[in-house]
Amino acid sequence: MSKTEAISLTKRGMLPPSSCNRLMDRSESLKRDSVMSNVAAKTKGSLERKKSKSFKEGESYSSWLITEAPGSIAAGRREQVAAQQALRKLKIDHYGRSKSTINFTSSKVVPLVHPNPNPHPQRCSFLTPTSDPIYVAYHDEEWGVPVHDDKMLFELLTLSGAQVGSDWTSTLRKRQDYRKAFMEFEAEEVAKLTEKEMNAISIEYKIELSKVRGVVENATKIVEIKKAFGSLEKYLWGFVNHKPISTNYKIGHKVPVKTSKSESISKDMVRRGFRFVGPTVVHSFMQAAGLTNDHLLTCCRHTPCTLLANNP
């Protein structure tokens, strides 16, 4: 019965007022129920259309699937972090064993095995995609690695002086010639070279005669240093308290060409009669021999060289 019909019957006296009110309330309730049912039906239809085909009717899905399932953003991030941690541990395990990777009793620095696990490592800014492979290898395997062998220190001091007026790439290409010319940098043997032999070395290996004489004179001074300090290593490393200087440069042009430390070492070496040992050459030597670690913080070799310095 509609609301209009109930009011009409009440006016005619055929229906009590109380019954009329109940009928009107019942009618309103039925209308509300009808409206709600229609809204629910429309909503359900819309949801059914939007539901993914991968969802099955009657099954419940936890939020765990969104954050933990393979292929999710969270799972991908966890895999990335795990890989970074594994790589960091590999570096620490490998480079922490400095005694097994560097043989201080030989005349050569033993190259580190696989120094850069990353196929495209970030290096110091002075290296470019067009840098010579021999220069890149020198950076990755030797530059900044602490050296304590007297013959290798003599070699690096000589090469640092030889690259003045030239460049490291050209000097490294002639490295084997320098080793042959100066008897693998045995200071005692080099110090005995005569003027005739020095001329012959200059001609055969195309090394300036003044530089050949400088190497011979330095060999003589190294022999004297060994008598006074016990070894060239003790003399040179004594300037840095037998611990490499670790720098924290982020930008290449911030790295100095000389420092107050290289100036003090140069001053003492010049006083003792060494040649080709200006502050800039000495600083270059310090970088080569690992007395200072000037690899940029962003360089893949900064941390390994720091670990080698902390685990001599």
Secondary structure, DSSP 8 states (H G I E B T S, - for coil): --HHHHHHHHHTTSS-HHHHHHHHHHHHHHHHHHHHHHHHHHHHHHHHHHS-TTS-TT----THHHHHSTTSHHHHHHHHHHHHHHHHHHHHHHHT-HHHH--TTSSS----SSS--SSS----TT--TTS-HHHHHHHHHTTT-----HHHHHHHHHHHHHTTTS-HHHHHHTHHHHHHHTGGG-HHHHTT--HHHHHHHHHHHT--HHHHHHHHHHHHHHHHHHHHHSSHHHHHHGGGTTS-EE---SSGGGS-S--HHHHHHHHHHHHTT-SS--HHHHHHHHHHHTSEE---TTSTTHHHHHHHHH--
